[in-house]
Amino acid sequence: MNQVAEILDVSLDRAYALVRKGILPAVYLGRQIRVEPDQLANWISKGGKVNQ
């Protein structure tokens, strides 16, 4: 998540908040949160919008 926060130029807390709110696409593996690079790039290219 550190890399995601850095890419988005937001704090780590903000990146986690985006995941919790379902805004940022992520996969939970137990207590770990993973953001796939392709999904992140796609999300950014769409302006950071939630898929409807």
N, CA, C and O atoms as a Maestro MAE file, in Angstrom:
{
 s_m_m2io_version
 :::
 2.0.0
}

f_m_ct {
 s_m_title
 :::
 protein
 m_atom[208] {
  # First column is atom index #
  i_m_mmod_type
  r_m_x_coord
  r_m_y_coord
  r_m_z_coord
  i_m_residue_number
  s_m_chain_name
  s_m_pdb_residue_name
  s_m_pdb_atom_name
  i_m_atomic_number
  :::
  1 25 0.815 -1.192 0.000 1 A "MET " " N  " 7
  2 3 0.000 0.000 0.000 1 A "MET " " CA " 6
  3 2 0.862 1.261 0.000 1 A "MET " " C  " 6
  4 15 0.412 2.320 -0.437 1 A "MET " " O  " 8
  5 25 2.086 1.154 0.483 2 A "ASN " " N  " 7
  6 3 2.966 2.324 0.448 2 A "ASN " " CA " 6
  7 2 3.181 2.794 -0.980 2 A "ASN " " C  " 6
  8 15 3.154 3.994 -1.254 2 A "ASN " " O  " 8
  9 25 3.395 1.852 -1.888 3 A "GLN " " N  " 7
  10 3 3.618 2.217 -3.286 3 A "GLN " " CA " 6
  11 2 2.361 2.823 -3.898 3 A "GLN " " C  " 6
  12 15 2.451 3.768 -4.682 3 A "GLN " " O  " 8
  13 25 1.211 2.301 -3.557 4 A "VAL " " N  " 7
  14 3 -0.049 2.840 -4.062 4 A "VAL " " CA " 6
  15 2 -0.229 4.276 -3.590 4 A "VAL " " C  " 6
  16 15 -0.579 5.154 -4.379 4 A "VAL " " O  " 8
  17 25 0.010 4.515 -2.310 5 A "ALA " " N  " 7
  18 3 -0.113 5.866 -1.769 5 A "ALA " " CA " 6
  19 2 0.861 6.813 -2.466 5 A "ALA " " C  " 6
  20 15 0.521 7.957 -2.766 5 A "ALA " " O  " 8
  21 25 2.069 6.327 -2.719 6 A "GLU " " N  " 7
  22 3 3.064 7.157 -3.397 6 A "GLU " " CA " 6
  23 2 2.634 7.476 -4.824 6 A "GLU " " C  " 6
  24 15 2.747 8.621 -5.262 6 A "GLU " " O  " 8
  25 25 2.147 6.485 -5.548 7 A "ILE " " N  " 7
  26 3 1.685 6.690 -6.924 7 A "ILE " " CA " 6
  27 2 0.552 7.696 -6.969 7 A "ILE " " C  " 6
  28 15 0.513 8.559 -7.846 7 A "ILE " " O  " 8
  29 25 -0.374 7.585 -6.019 8 A "LEU " " N  " 7
  30 3 -1.531 8.480 -5.987 8 A "LEU " " CA " 6
  31 2 -1.224 9.827 -5.340 8 A "LEU " " C  " 6
  32 15 -2.047 10.743 -5.376 8 A "LEU " " O  " 8
  33 25 -0.030 9.943 -4.746 9 A "ASP " " N  " 7
  34 3 0.390 11.159 -4.048 9 A "ASP " " CA " 6
  35 2 -0.592 11.505 -2.924 9 A "ASP " " C  " 6
  36 15 -1.019 12.650 -2.773 9 A "ASP " " O  " 8
  37 25 -0.932 10.477 -2.142 10 A "VAL " " N  " 7
  38 3 -1.789 10.653 -0.970 10 A "VAL " " CA " 6
  39 2 -1.102 9.986 0.218 10 A "VAL " " C  " 6
  40 15 -0.137 9.240 0.054 10 A "VAL " " O  " 8
  41 25 -1.606 10.261 1.399 11 A "SER " " N  " 7
  42 3 -1.048 9.614 2.588 11 A "SER " " CA " 6
  43 2 -1.450 8.139 2.605 11 A "SER " " C  " 6
  44 15 -2.395 7.729 1.931 11 A "SER " " O  " 8
  45 25 -0.722 7.364 3.380 12 A "LEU " " N  " 7
  46 3 -1.042 5.948 3.521 12 A "LEU " " CA " 6
  47 2 -2.431 5.776 4.122 12 A "LEU " " C  " 6
  48 15 -3.188 4.903 3.696 12 A "LEU " " O  " 8
  49 25 -2.770 6.601 5.106 13 A "ASP " " N  " 7
  50 3 -4.109 6.538 5.710 13 A "ASP " " CA " 6
  51 2 -5.197 6.796 4.674 13 A "ASP " " C  " 6
  52 15 -6.243 6.147 4.685 13 A "ASP " " O  " 8
  53 25 -4.943 7.749 3.780 14 A "ARG " " N  " 7
  54 3 -5.931 8.071 2.740 14 A "ARG " " CA " 6
  55 2 -6.087 6.899 1.770 14 A "ARG " " C  " 6
  56 15 -7.202 6.589 1.351 14 A "ARG " " O  " 8
  57 25 -4.985 6.250 1.413 15 A "ALA " " N  " 7
  58 3 -5.053 5.096 0.515 15 A "ALA " " CA " 6
  59 2 -5.885 3.976 1.139 15 A "ALA " " C  " 6
  60 15 -6.714 3.364 0.465 15 A "ALA " " O  " 8
  61 25 -5.662 3.711 2.426 16 A "TYR " " N  " 7
  62 3 -6.467 2.699 3.117 16 A "TYR " " CA " 6
  63 2 -7.936 3.106 3.169 16 A "TYR " " C  " 6
  64 15 -8.818 2.260 3.024 16 A "TYR " " O  " 8
  65 25 -8.204 4.375 3.373 17 A "ALA " " N  " 7
  66 3 -9.590 4.861 3.417 17 A "ALA " " CA " 6
  67 2 -10.268 4.662 2.066 17 A "ALA " " C  " 6
  68 15 -11.439 4.287 2.016 17 A "ALA " " O  " 8
  69 25 -9.560 4.904 0.980 18 A "LEU " " N  " 7
  70 3 -10.120 4.700 -0.354 18 A "LEU " " CA " 6
  71 2 -10.483 3.240 -0.580 18 A "LEU " " C  " 6
  72 15 -11.500 2.941 -1.206 18 A "LEU " " O  " 8
  73 25 -9.666 2.339 -0.079 19 A "VAL " " N  " 7
  74 3 -9.965 0.903 -0.190 19 A "VAL " " CA " 6
  75 2 -11.176 0.554 0.666 19 A "VAL " " C  " 6
  76 15 -12.093 -0.124 0.203 19 A "VAL " " O  " 8
  77 25 -11.181 1.018 1.919 20 A "ARG " " N  " 7
  78 3 -12.314 0.701 2.822 20 A "ARG " " CA " 6
  79 2 -13.640 1.177 2.261 20 A "ARG " " C  " 6
  80 15 -14.660 0.508 2.423 20 A "ARG " " O  " 8
  81 25 -13.636 2.333 1.598 21 A "LYS " " N  " 7
  82 3 -14.867 2.898 1.038 21 A "LYS " " CA " 6
  83 2 -15.252 2.254 -0.291 21 A "LYS " " C  " 6
  84 15 -16.310 2.550 -0.847 21 A "LYS " " O  " 8
  85 25 -14.383 1.365 -0.800 22 A "GLY " " N  " 7
  86 3 -14.675 0.700 -2.067 22 A "GLY " " CA " 6
  87 2 -14.384 1.558 -3.281 22 A "GLY " " C  " 6
  88 15 -14.807 1.231 -4.390 22 A "GLY " " O  " 8
  89 25 -13.676 2.638 -3.086 23 A "ILE " " N  " 7
  90 3 -13.353 3.536 -4.189 23 A "ILE " " CA " 6
  91 2 -12.159 3.017 -4.979 23 A "ILE " " C  " 6
  92 15 -12.157 3.056 -6.209 23 A "ILE " " O  " 8
  93 25 -11.161 2.538 -4.279 24 A "LEU " " N  " 7
  94 3 -9.947 2.013 -4.901 24 A "LEU " " CA " 6
  95 2 -10.066 0.494 -4.992 24 A "LEU " " C  " 6
  96 15 -10.302 -0.165 -3.980 24 A "LEU " " O  " 8
  97 25 -9.905 -0.079 -6.204 25 A "PRO " " N  " 7
  98 3 -10.045 -1.536 -6.343 25 A "PRO " " CA " 6
  99 2 -8.915 -2.275 -5.625 25 A "PRO " " C  " 6
  100 15 -7.736 -1.995 -5.844 25 A "PRO " " O  " 8
  101 25 -9.290 -3.210 -4.777 26 A "ALA " " N  " 7
  102 3 -8.296 -3.961 -4.013 26 A "ALA " " CA " 6
  103 2 -8.812 -5.370 -3.745 26 A "ALA " " C  " 6
  104 15 -10.007 -5.650 -3.844 26 A "ALA " " O  " 8
  105 25 -7.876 -6.239 -3.406 27 A "VAL " " N  " 7
  106 3 -8.186 -7.627 -3.065 27 A "VAL " " CA " 6
  107 2 -7.680 -7.869 -1.653 27 A "VAL " " C  " 6
  108 15 -6.548 -7.515 -1.322 27 A "VAL " " O  " 8
  109 25 -8.518 -8.470 -0.824 28 A "TYR " " N  " 7
  110 3 -8.123 -8.813 0.544 28 A "TYR " " CA " 6
  111 2 -7.634 -10.246 0.583 28 A "TYR " " C  " 6
  112 15 -8.316 -11.160 0.119 28 A "TYR " " O  " 8
  113 25 -6.452 -10.436 1.136 29 A "LEU " " N  " 7
  114 3 -5.897 -11.770 1.366 29 A "LEU " " CA " 6
  115 2 -5.702 -11.898 2.865 29 A "LEU " " C  " 6
  116 15 -4.638 -11.585 3.399 29 A "LEU " " O  " 8
  117 25 -6.740 -12.361 3.529 30 A "GLY " " N  " 7
  118 3 -6.706 -12.351 4.989 30 A "GLY " " CA " 6
  119 2 -6.713 -10.915 5.468 30 A "GLY " " C  " 6
  120 15 -7.643 -10.159 5.184 30 A "GLY " " O  " 8
  121 25 -5.670 -10.540 6.199 31 A "ARG " " N  " 7
  122 3 -5.565 -9.157 6.677 31 A "ARG " " CA " 6
  123 2 -4.772 -8.265 5.727 31 A "ARG " " C  " 6
  124 15 -4.676 -7.054 5.931 31 A "ARG " " O  " 8
  125 25 -4.210 -8.869 4.696 32 A "GLN " " N  " 7
  126 3 -3.428 -8.100 3.731 32 A "GLN " " CA " 6
  127 2 -4.325 -7.528 2.651 32 A "GLN " " C  " 6
  128 15 -5.333 -8.128 2.279 32 A "GLN " " O  " 8
  129 25 -3.948 -6.365 2.154 33 A "ILE " " N  " 7
  130 3 -4.676 -5.716 1.077 33 A "ILE " " CA " 6
  131 2 -3.728 -5.621 -0.111 33 A "ILE " " C  " 6
  132 15 -2.602 -5.141 0.021 33 A "ILE " " O  " 8
  133 25 -4.185 -6.075 -1.257 34 A "ARG " " N  " 7
  134 3 -3.380 -6.022 -2.474 34 A "ARG " " CA " 6
  135 2 -4.111 -5.203 -3.534 34 A "ARG " " C  " 6
  136 15 -5.323 -5.325 -3.710 34 A "ARG " " O  " 8
  137 25 -3.358 -4.379 -4.224 35 A "VAL " " N  " 7
  138 3 -3.886 -3.624 -5.356 35 A "VAL " " CA " 6
  139 2 -3.083 -4.054 -6.570 35 A "VAL " " C  " 6
  140 15 -1.868 -3.865 -6.625 35 A "VAL " " O  " 8
  141 25 -3.774 -4.636 -7.541 36 A "GLU " " N  " 7
  142 3 -3.105 -5.094 -8.751 36 A "GLU " " CA " 6
  143 2 -2.673 -3.891 -9.583 36 A "GLU " " C  " 6
  144 15 -3.462 -2.969 -9.791 36 A "GLU " " O  " 8
  145 25 -1.432 -3.888 -10.058 37 A "PRO " " N  " 7
  146 3 -0.937 -2.749 -10.836 37 A "PRO " " CA " 6
  147 2 -1.799 -2.414 -12.055 37 A "PRO " " C  " 6
  148 15 -2.021 -1.240 -12.352 37 A "PRO " " O  " 8
  149 25 -2.282 -3.434 -12.757 38 A "ASP " " N  " 7
  150 3 -3.125 -3.189 -13.930 38 A "ASP " " CA " 6
  151 2 -4.449 -2.536 -13.541 38 A "ASP " " C  " 6
  152 15 -4.931 -1.634 -14.226 38 A "ASP " " O  " 8
  153 25 -5.032 -2.999 -12.437 39 A "GLN " " N  " 7
  154 3 -6.291 -2.414 -11.982 39 A "GLN " " CA " 6
  155 2 -6.089 -0.975 -11.512 39 A "GLN " " C  " 6
  156 15 -6.937 -0.114 -11.744 39 A "GLN " " O  " 8
  157 25 -4.969 -0.725 -10.853 40 A "LEU " " N  " 7
  158 3 -4.672 0.634 -10.401 40 A "LEU " " CA " 6
  159 2 -4.498 1.561 -11.601 40 A "LEU " " C  " 6
  160 15 -5.046 2.662 -11.616 40 A "LEU " " O  " 8
  161 25 -3.746 1.128 -12.596 41 A "ALA " " N  " 7
  162 3 -3.535 1.938 -13.799 41 A "ALA " " CA " 6
  163 2 -4.859 2.200 -14.516 41 A "ALA " " C  " 6
  164 15 -5.102 3.313 -14.982 41 A "ALA " " O  " 8
  165 25 -5.705 1.191 -14.606 42 A "ASN " " N  " 7
  166 3 -7.015 1.340 -15.231 42 A "ASN " " CA " 6
  167 2 -7.879 2.315 -14.448 42 A "ASN " " C  " 6
  168 15 -8.554 3.161 -15.034 42 A "ASN " " O  " 8
  169 25 -7.862 2.200 -13.129 43 A "TRP " " N  " 7
  170 3 -8.638 3.084 -12.258 43 A "TRP " " CA " 6
  171 2 -8.188 4.533 -12.430 43 A "TRP " " C  " 6
  172 15 -9.015 5.442 -12.513 43 A "TRP " " O  " 8
  173 25 -6.874 4.741 -12.483 44 A "ILE " " N  " 7
  174 3 -6.329 6.081 -12.663 44 A "ILE " " CA " 6
  175 2 -6.726 6.627 -14.035 44 A "ILE " " C  " 6
  176 15 -7.112 7.791 -14.150 44 A "ILE " " O  " 8
  177 25 -6.633 5.794 -15.074 45 A "SER " " N  " 7
  178 3 -6.962 6.255 -16.428 45 A "SER " " CA " 6
  179 2 -8.432 6.645 -16.568 45 A "SER " " C  " 6
  180 15 -8.788 7.448 -17.431 45 A "SER " " O  " 8
  181 25 -9.280 6.074 -15.719 46 A "LYS " " N  " 7
  182 3 -10.709 6.418 -15.728 46 A "LYS " " CA " 6
  183 2 -11.026 7.592 -14.812 46 A "LYS " " C  " 6
  184 15 -12.191 7.910 -14.574 46 A "LYS " " O  " 8
  185 25 -9.986 8.229 -14.305 47 A "GLY " " N  " 7
  186 3 -10.188 9.404 -13.466 47 A "GLY " " CA " 6
  187 2 -10.439 9.063 -12.012 47 A "GLY " " C  " 6
  188 15 -10.905 9.912 -11.253 47 A "GLY " " O  " 8
  189 25 -10.138 7.825 -11.602 48 A "GLY " " N  " 7
  190 3 -10.329 7.448 -10.203 48 A "GLY " " CA " 6
  191 2 -11.778 7.237 -9.826 48 A "GLY " " C  " 6
  192 15 -12.163 7.421 -8.672 48 A "GLY " " O  " 8
  193 25 -12.576 6.853 -10.800 49 A "LYS " " N  " 7
  194 3 -14.002 6.661 -10.538 49 A "LYS " " CA " 6
  195 2 -14.292 5.225 -10.126 49 A "LYS " " C  " 6
  196 15 -13.589 4.298 -10.527 49 A "LYS " " O  " 8
  197 25 -15.329 5.051 -9.326 50 A "VAL " " N  " 7
  198 3 -15.784 3.736 -8.900 50 A "VAL " " CA " 6
  199 2 -16.520 3.090 -10.070 50 A "VAL " " C  " 6
  200 15 -17.341 3.731 -10.727 50 A "VAL " " O  " 8
  201 25 -16.219 1.815 -10.325 51 A "ASN " " N  " 7
  202 3 -16.943 1.090 -11.377 51 A "ASN " " CA " 6
  203 2 -18.403 0.954 -10.990 51 A "ASN " " C  " 6
  204 15 -18.724 0.573 -9.864 51 A "ASN " " O  " 8
  205 25 -19.273 1.263 -11.912 52 A "GLN " " N  " 7
  206 3 -20.705 1.166 -11.653 52 A "GLN " " CA " 6
  207 2 -21.291 -0.009 -12.392 52 A "GLN " " C  " 6
  208 15 -22.493 -0.259 -12.299 52 A "GLN " " O  " 8
  :::
 }
 m_bond[207] {
  # First column is bond index #
  i_m_from
  i_m_to
  i_m_order
  :::
  1 1 2 1
  2 2 3 1
  3 3 4 2
  4 3 5 1
  5 5 6 1
  6 6 7 1
  7 7 8 2
  8 7 9 1
  9 9 10 1
  10 10 11 1
  11 11 12 2
  12 11 13 1
  13 13 14 1
  14 14 15 1
  15 15 16 2
  16 15 17 1
  17 17 18 1
  18 18 19 1
  19 19 20 2
  20 19 21 1
  21 21 22 1
  22 22 23 1
  23 23 24 2
  24 23 25 1
  25 25 26 1
  26 26 27 1
  27 27 28 2
  28 27 29 1
  29 29 30 1
  30 30 31 1
  31 31 32 2
  32 31 33 1
  33 33 34 1
  34 34 35 1
  35 35 36 2
  36 35 37 1
  37 37 38 1
  38 38 39 1
  39 39 40 2
  40 39 41 1
  41 41 42 1
  42 42 43 1
  43 43 44 2
  44 43 45 1
  45 45 46 1
  46 46 47 1
  47 47 48 2
  48 47 49 1
  49 49 50 1
  50 50 51 1
  51 51 52 2
  52 51 53 1
  53 53 54 1
  54 54 55 1
  55 55 56 2
  56 55 57 1
  57 57 58 1
  58 58 59 1
  59 59 60 2
  60 59 61 1
  61 61 62 1
  62 62 63 1
  63 63 64 2
  64 63 65 1
  65 65 66 1
  66 66 67 1
  67 67 68 2
  68 67 69 1
  69 69 70 1
  70 70 71 1
  71 71 72 2
  72 71 73 1
  73 73 74 1
  74 74 75 1
  75 75 76 2
  76 75 77 1
  77 77 78 1
  78 78 79 1
  79 79 80 2
  80 79 81 1
  81 81 82 1
  82 82 83 1
  83 83 84 2
  84 83 85 1
  85 85 86 1
  86 86 87 1
  87 87 88 2
  88 87 89 1
  89 89 90 1
  90 90 91 1
  91 91 92 2
  92 91 93 1
  93 93 94 1
  94 94 95 1
  95 95 96 2
  96 95 97 1
  97 97 98 1
  98 98 99 1
  99 99 100 2
  100 99 101 1
  101 101 102 1
  102 102 103 1
  103 103 104 2
  104 103 105 1
  105 105 106 1
  106 106 107 1
  107 107 108 2
  108 107 109 1
  109 109 110 1
  110 110 111 1
  111 111 112 2
  112 111 113 1
  113 113 114 1
  114 114 115 1
  115 115 116 2
  116 115 117 1
  117 117 118 1
  118 118 119 1
  119 119 120 2
  120 119 121 1
  121 121 122 1
  122 122 123 1
  123 123 124 2
  124 123 125 1
  125 125 126 1
  126 126 127 1
  127 127 128 2
  128 127 129 1
  129 129 130 1
  130 130 131 1
  131 131 132 2
  132 131 133 1
  133 133 134 1
  134 134 135 1
  135 135 136 2
  136 135 137 1
  137 137 138 1
  138 138 139 1
  139 139 140 2
  140 139 141 1
  141 141 142 1
  142 142 143 1
  143 143 144 2
  144 143 145 1
  145 145 146 1
  146 146 147 1
  147 147 148 2
  148 147 149 1
  149 149 150 1
  150 150 151 1
  151 151 152 2
  152 151 153 1
  153 153 154 1
  154 154 155 1
  155 155 156 2
  156 155 157 1
  157 157 158 1
  158 158 159 1
  159 159 160 2
  160 159 161 1
  161 161 162 1
  162 162 163 1
  163 163 164 2
  164 163 165 1
  165 165 166 1
  166 166 167 1
  167 167 168 2
  168 167 169 1
  169 169 170 1
  170 170 171 1
  171 171 172 2
  172 171 173 1
  173 173 174 1
  174 174 175 1
  175 175 176 2
  176 175 177 1
  177 177 178 1
  178 178 179 1
  179 179 180 2
  180 179 181 1
  181 181 182 1
  182 182 183 1
  183 183 184 2
  184 183 185 1
  185 185 186 1
  186 186 187 1
  187 187 188 2
  188 187 189 1
  189 189 190 1
  190 190 191 1
  191 191 192 2
  192 191 193 1
  193 193 194 1
  194 194 195 1
  195 195 196 2
  196 195 197 1
  197 197 198 1
  198 198 199 1
  199 199 200 2
  200 199 201 1
  201 201 202 1
  202 202 203 1
  203 203 204 2
  204 203 205 1
  205 205 206 1
  206 206 207 1
  207 207 208 2
  :::
 }
}
